[in-house]
Amino acid sequence: MSRKLILLAPLVILVFLLFIALGGEIVRQLWNWLLPPLFGWPQVTFWQALGLLALCRILFGGRTFAMSGSRNRTPEERERFRQGIRRRFGFGASTGEGAGPGSATGGVTRPGSE
């Protein structure tokens, strides 16, 4: 197993560096294609584009939108979330539920609902 990791490590590093280089080149090409003609901003070099890519990573974080909601929640967590939304936005109990202490509104009636 350890011999396999030793052989695989340089390949992983090479793919990582290739990914970074490709990202920097894509940012450079897009910047130089769009921003100088539109706004009159100067063109950037590869290293400046790589710096912009790093700055965006720092400012906007490393998580993608797809990953942000991918955490698996238990049914209890989901129900607590739903109850909190119902309370926050003033939704009453759904049909079939009473307005007792165990309902989503916690037994509180809204004005005009009596």
N, CA, C and O of each residue as an XYZ file, in Angstrom:
456
protein
N       0.826     -1.190      0.000
C       0.000      0.000      0.000
C       0.868      1.250      0.000
O       0.582      2.193     -0.738
N       1.914      1.278      0.806
C       2.762      2.454      0.905
C       3.522      2.680     -0.399
O       3.752      3.826     -0.785
N       3.911      1.609     -1.078
C       4.601      1.724     -2.371
C       3.653      2.332     -3.407
O       4.071      3.119     -4.256
N       2.396      1.965     -3.330
C       1.393      2.504     -4.244
C       1.234      4.013     -4.044
O       1.118      4.762     -5.014
N       1.230      4.455     -2.781
C       1.115      5.881     -2.482
C       2.326      6.648     -2.978
O       2.193      7.768     -3.471
N       3.507      6.057     -2.853
C       4.729      6.713     -3.311
C       4.688      6.919     -4.818
O       5.136      7.952     -5.317
N       4.159      5.953     -5.538
C       4.055      6.094     -6.989
C       2.919      7.026     -7.406
O       2.992      7.664     -8.456
N       1.892      7.103     -6.602
C       0.727      7.910     -6.933
C       0.902      9.384     -6.563
O       0.309     10.249     -7.208
N       1.695      9.683     -5.549
C       1.865     11.060     -5.062
C       2.365     12.024     -6.138
O       1.796     13.107     -6.271
N       3.402     11.686     -6.915
C       3.834     12.629     -7.953
C       2.764     12.884     -9.006
O       2.653     13.997     -9.522
N       1.988     11.877     -9.324
C       0.915     12.050    -10.296
C      -0.165     12.990     -9.756
O      -0.674     13.839    -10.489
N      -0.509     12.841     -8.490
C      -1.507     13.714     -7.870
C      -1.001     15.161     -7.849
O      -1.758     16.086     -8.144
N       0.265     15.358     -7.503
C       0.846     16.704     -7.484
C       0.855     17.301     -8.886
O       0.545     18.480     -9.060
N       1.202     16.507     -9.873
C       1.231     16.976    -11.261
C      -0.165     17.380    -11.738
O      -0.315     18.411    -12.395
N      -1.178     16.590    -11.421
C      -2.552     16.912    -11.812
C      -3.021     18.180    -11.096
O      -3.710     19.005    -11.696
N      -2.661     18.345     -9.837
C      -3.023     19.549     -9.086
C      -2.395     20.787     -9.717
O      -3.076     21.795     -9.905
N      -1.096     20.726    -10.050
C      -0.424     21.859    -10.675
C      -0.993     22.155    -12.056
O      -1.108     23.318    -12.442
N      -1.345     21.124    -12.797
C      -1.961     21.313    -14.110
C      -3.320     21.984    -13.975
O      -3.667     22.849    -14.780
N      -4.091     21.596    -12.965
C      -5.399     22.195    -12.703
C      -5.254     23.680    -12.378
O      -6.030     24.498    -12.872
N      -4.272     24.034    -11.556
C      -4.037     25.435    -11.199
C      -3.602     26.228    -12.429
O      -4.087     27.337    -12.654
N      -2.687     25.665    -13.232
C      -2.217     26.354    -14.429
C      -3.353     26.563    -15.423
O      -3.462     27.628    -16.032
N      -4.184     25.568    -15.584
C      -5.322     25.684    -16.490
C      -6.299     26.748    -15.993
O      -6.815     27.532    -16.789
N      -6.556     26.781    -14.698
C      -7.443     27.796    -14.130
C      -6.896     29.194    -14.337
O      -7.646     30.104    -14.692
N      -5.590     29.383    -14.121
C      -4.973     30.688    -14.335
C      -5.044     31.118    -15.789
O      -5.290     32.288    -16.083
N      -4.832     30.189    -16.689
C      -4.891     30.519    -18.122
C      -6.312     30.857    -18.559
O      -6.510     31.755    -19.377
N      -7.284     30.158    -18.031
C      -8.686     30.452    -18.371
C      -9.072     31.841    -17.861
O      -9.729     32.598    -18.576
N      -8.670     32.183    -16.634
C      -8.972     33.507    -16.090
C      -8.295     34.584    -16.927
O      -8.903     35.613    -17.222
N      -7.029     34.355    -17.315
C      -6.305     35.335    -18.130
C      -6.988     35.557    -19.471
O      -7.179     36.694    -19.902
N      -7.351     34.467    -20.122
C      -7.999     34.579    -21.423
C      -9.336     35.298    -21.327
O      -9.633     36.166    -22.148
N     -10.134     34.951    -20.347
C     -11.439     35.597    -20.192
C     -11.297     37.077    -19.848
O     -12.016     37.914    -20.393
N     -10.380     37.396    -18.952
C     -10.168     38.791    -18.575
C      -9.752     39.600    -19.806
O     -10.334     40.642    -20.108
N      -8.730     39.096    -20.510
C      -8.199     39.839    -21.649
C      -9.181     39.901    -22.818
O      -9.081     40.796    -23.657
N     -10.109     38.981    -22.885
C     -11.103     38.983    -23.950
C     -12.251     39.942    -23.640
O     -12.773     40.599    -24.541
N     -12.647     40.022    -22.363
C     -13.831     40.799    -22.005
C     -13.556     42.199    -21.461
O     -14.133     43.171    -21.948
N     -12.695     42.315    -20.473
C     -12.607     43.565    -19.719
C     -11.912     44.723    -20.443
O     -12.398     45.848    -20.335
N     -10.811     44.525    -21.170
C     -10.234     45.681    -21.870
C     -11.184     46.304    -22.904
O     -11.296     47.530    -22.947
N     -11.872     45.509    -23.741
C     -12.792     46.158    -24.689
C     -14.018     46.787    -24.021
O     -14.496     47.829    -24.469
N     -14.530     46.167    -22.956
C     -15.737     46.678    -22.322
C     -15.479     47.893    -21.447
O     -16.214     48.878    -21.522
N     -14.441     47.834    -20.617
C     -14.220     48.878    -19.622
C     -12.907     49.631    -19.794
O     -12.658     50.596    -19.071
N     -12.073     49.220    -20.722
C     -10.795     49.882    -20.921
C      -9.753     49.518    -19.875
O      -8.758     50.228    -19.731
N      -9.959     48.428    -19.142
C      -8.998     48.006    -18.134
C      -7.810     47.345    -18.829
O      -7.948     46.837    -19.942
N      -6.647     47.349    -18.183
C      -5.461     46.759    -18.832
C      -5.549     45.231    -18.876
O      -6.275     44.602    -18.106
N      -4.791     44.669    -19.796
C      -4.712     43.219    -19.868
C      -3.868     42.702    -18.709
O      -3.045     43.436    -18.163
N      -4.069     41.442    -18.332
C      -3.325     40.853    -17.220
C      -2.419     39.751    -17.737
O      -2.665     39.158    -18.788
N      -1.363     39.491    -16.972
C      -0.462     38.381    -17.285
C      -0.997     37.113    -16.627
O      -1.973     37.141    -15.878
N      -0.333     36.008    -16.929
C      -0.729     34.737    -16.325
C      -0.639     34.808    -14.801
O      -1.534     34.330    -14.103
N       0.439     35.403    -14.283
C       0.645     35.450    -12.840
C      -0.379     36.355    -12.162
O      -0.823     36.070    -11.049
N      -0.753     37.446    -12.830
C      -1.804     38.304    -12.274
C      -3.139     37.566    -12.265
O      -3.914     37.694    -11.317
N      -3.407     36.797    -13.310
C      -4.645     36.021    -13.357
C      -4.663     34.966    -12.254
O      -5.703     34.716    -11.645
N      -3.521     34.354    -12.002
C      -3.429     33.375    -10.918
C      -3.661     34.057     -9.576
O      -4.296     33.481     -8.693
N      -3.153     35.283     -9.410
C      -3.401     36.051     -8.194
C      -4.869     36.392     -8.038
O      -5.406     36.322     -6.932
N      -5.535     36.764     -9.143
C      -6.977     37.033     -9.094
C      -7.752     35.786     -8.686
O      -8.699     35.859     -7.902
N      -7.343     34.650     -9.221
C      -7.995     33.388     -8.883
C      -7.834     33.093     -7.388
O      -8.786     32.675     -6.730
N      -6.635     33.310     -6.859
C      -6.398     33.093     -5.424
C      -7.195     34.086     -4.582
O      -7.749     33.720     -3.545
N      -7.251     35.340     -5.026
C      -8.009     36.354     -4.293
C      -9.494     35.997     -4.239
O     -10.130     36.134     -3.194
N     -10.042     35.542     -5.355
C     -11.453     35.131     -5.369
C     -11.695     33.952     -4.442
O     -12.729     33.876     -3.780
N     -10.746     33.043     -4.397
C     -10.866     31.892     -3.493
C     -10.885     32.360     -2.042
O     -11.652     31.843     -1.229
N     -10.043     33.335     -1.719
C      -9.995     33.853     -0.352
C     -11.281     34.607     -0.014
O     -11.867     34.405      1.050
N     -11.709     35.475     -0.925
C     -12.876     36.314     -0.645
C     -14.185     35.543     -0.637
O     -15.042     35.774      0.215
N     -14.339     34.633     -1.579
C     -15.622     33.963     -1.753
C     -15.636     32.544     -1.227
O     -16.658     31.866     -1.340
N     -14.553     32.075     -0.662
C     -14.524     30.757     -0.055
C     -14.282     29.657     -1.057
O     -14.360     29.855     -2.270
N     -13.988     28.499     -0.521
C     -13.664     27.376     -1.367
C     -14.811     26.455     -1.670
O     -14.671     25.548     -2.489
N     -15.941     26.660     -1.035
C     -17.070     25.755     -1.261
C     -17.864     26.183     -2.463
O     -18.059     27.372     -2.717
N     -18.315     25.201     -3.193
C     -19.161     25.496     -4.337
C     -20.613     25.509     -3.901
O     -20.945     25.050     -2.809
N     -21.473     26.033     -4.754
C     -22.888     26.082     -4.417
C     -23.467     24.683     -4.303
O     -24.357     24.458     -3.483
N     -22.998     23.756     -5.085
C     -23.528     22.400     -5.031
C     -23.189     21.736     -3.701
O     -23.970     20.934     -3.188
N     -22.039     22.064     -3.148
C     -21.636     21.442     -1.902
C     -22.328     22.060     -0.700
O     -22.458     21.404      0.333
N     -22.773     23.297     -0.806
C     -23.288     23.988      0.365
C     -24.547     23.342      0.942
O     -24.759     23.406      2.153
N     -25.376     22.731      0.123
C     -26.590     22.121      0.631
C     -26.554     20.609      0.642
O     -27.589     19.959      0.790
N     -25.358     20.043      0.487
C     -25.271     18.601      0.323
C     -25.134     17.837      1.640
O     -25.015     16.612      1.622
N     -25.148     18.525      2.775
C     -25.007     17.844      4.060
C     -26.250     17.019      4.326
O     -27.369     17.508      4.167
N     -26.068     15.789      4.723
C     -27.202     14.927      5.049
C     -27.742     15.303      6.417
O     -26.998     15.351      7.397
N     -29.027     15.568      6.480
C     -29.667     15.942      7.736
C     -30.565     14.807      8.198
O     -31.124     14.065      7.390
N     -30.693     14.688      9.512
C     -31.580     13.674     10.061
C     -33.020     14.156      9.929
O     -33.256     15.355      9.783
N     -33.977     13.249      9.979
C     -35.385     13.669      9.914
C     -35.756     14.644     11.034
O     -36.581     15.533     10.823
N     -35.161     14.492     12.217
C     -35.447     15.409     13.311
C     -34.956     16.819     12.989
O     -35.642     17.796     13.288
N     -33.766     16.929     12.378
C     -33.239     18.242     11.991
C     -34.129     18.897     10.938
O     -34.389     20.099     10.994
N     -34.592     18.100      9.979
C     -35.474     18.635      8.941
C     -36.777     19.162      9.529
O     -37.259     20.224      9.136
N     -37.347     18.410     10.477
C     -38.611     18.832     11.080
C     -38.425     20.100     11.918
O     -39.274     20.991     11.890
N     -37.318     20.182     12.661
C     -37.041     21.406     13.415
C     -36.886     22.602     12.485
O     -37.355     23.697     12.795
N     -36.233     22.399     11.355
C     -36.077     23.471     10.374
C     -37.430     23.912      9.840
O     -37.702     25.109      9.746
N     -38.278     22.954      9.489
C     -39.616     23.281      8.971
C     -40.441     24.044     10.008
O     -41.118     25.016      9.673
N     -40.384     23.608     11.255
C     -41.132     24.294     12.310
C     -40.619     25.714     12.518
O     -41.406     26.636     12.733
N     -39.318     25.887     12.455
C     -38.759     27.229     12.590
C     -39.206     28.146     11.463
O     -39.509     29.316     11.701
N     -39.251     27.630     10.237
C     -39.712     28.427      9.095
C     -41.185     28.777      9.275
O     -41.596     29.910      9.024
N     -41.969     27.810      9.705
C     -43.406     28.078      9.916
C     -43.607     29.166     10.967
O     -44.418     30.072     10.778
N     -42.873     29.078     12.067
C     -42.991     30.097     13.118
C     -42.526     31.457     12.614
O     -43.173     32.475     12.858
N     -41.419     31.463     11.923
C     -40.844     32.731     11.477
C     -41.745     33.472     10.503
O     -41.889     34.691     10.590
N     -42.352     32.740      9.578
C     -43.146     33.383      8.543
C     -44.642     33.328      8.818
O     -45.436     33.695      7.952
N     -45.044     32.880     10.000
C     -46.426     32.961     10.438
C     -47.364     31.964      9.799
O     -48.565     32.221      9.723
N     -46.856     30.835      9.337
C     -47.746     29.812      8.797
C     -48.372     29.063      9.950
O     -47.692     28.704     10.911
N     -49.672     28.826      9.856
C     -50.364     28.092     10.900
C     -50.147     26.602     10.732
O     -49.337     26.162      9.916
N     -50.879     25.840     11.513
C     -50.807     24.392     11.424
C     -51.378     23.949     10.093
O     -52.324     24.547      9.578
N     -50.794     22.893      9.539
C     -51.303     22.386      8.266
C     -52.638     21.706      8.496
O     -53.008     21.454      9.643
N     -53.368     21.404      7.436
C     -54.689     20.795      7.568
C     -54.578     19.468      8.278
O     -53.661     18.687      8.024
N     -55.511     19.221      9.165
C     -55.513     17.971      9.918
C     -54.845     18.108     11.275
O     -54.978     17.222     12.119
N     -54.120     19.213     11.502
C     -53.478     19.418     12.790
C     -54.262     20.452     13.570
O     -54.819     21.383     12.987
N     -54.310     20.302     14.854
C     -54.976     21.277     15.700
C     -54.052     22.430     16.014
O     -52.877     22.415     15.647
N     -54.579     23.422     16.688
C     -53.763     24.570     17.072
C     -53.330     24.438     18.515
O     -53.175     25.439     19.214
N     -53.134     23.220     18.965
C     -52.730     22.986     20.350
C     -51.262     23.257     20.554
O     -50.572     23.716     19.645
N     -50.772     22.964     21.783
C     -49.380     23.266     22.100
C     -48.383     22.501     21.240
O     -47.243     22.944     21.102
N     -48.762     21.386     20.667
C     -47.830     20.615     19.854
C     -47.832     20.999     18.391
O     -47.107     20.392     17.603
N     -48.617     21.978     18.002
C     -48.683     22.340     16.588
C     -47.498     23.210     16.198
O     -46.704     23.621     17.044
N     -47.394     23.483     14.904
C     -46.267     24.249     14.382
C     -46.256     25.677     14.888
O     -45.193     26.295     14.952
N     -47.423     26.221     15.252
C     -47.461     27.606     15.733
C     -47.305     27.677     17.237
O     -47.247     28.772     17.796
N     -47.237     26.541     17.906
C     -47.036     26.527     19.346
C     -48.257     27.001     20.113
O     -48.115     27.502     21.229
N     -49.448     26.862     19.556
C     -50.646     27.240     20.255
C     -50.983     28.724     20.155
O     -51.951     29.179     20.764
N     -50.202     29.477     19.399
C     -50.429     30.911     19.262
C     -51.345     31.128     18.058
O     -51.075     30.640     16.961
N     -52.425     31.863     18.283
C     -53.330     32.163     17.166
C     -53.016     33.530     16.608
O     -52.662     34.449     17.347
N     -53.141     33.659     15.333
C     -52.860     34.937     14.687
C     -54.118     35.799     14.758
O     -55.228     35.267     14.771
N     -53.963     37.111     14.803
C     -55.108     37.997     14.834
C     -55.952     37.812     13.574
O     -55.426     37.727     12.464
N     -57.272     37.752     13.767
C     -58.170     37.609     12.640
C     -58.394     36.180     12.208
O     -59.186     35.929     11.300
N     -57.691     35.205     12.858
C     -57.873     33.816     12.451
C     -58.910     33.099     13.315
O     -59.137     31.902     13.134
N     -59.529     33.797     14.234
C     -60.507     33.141     15.134
C     -61.858     33.109     14.536
O     -62.794     32.598     15.152
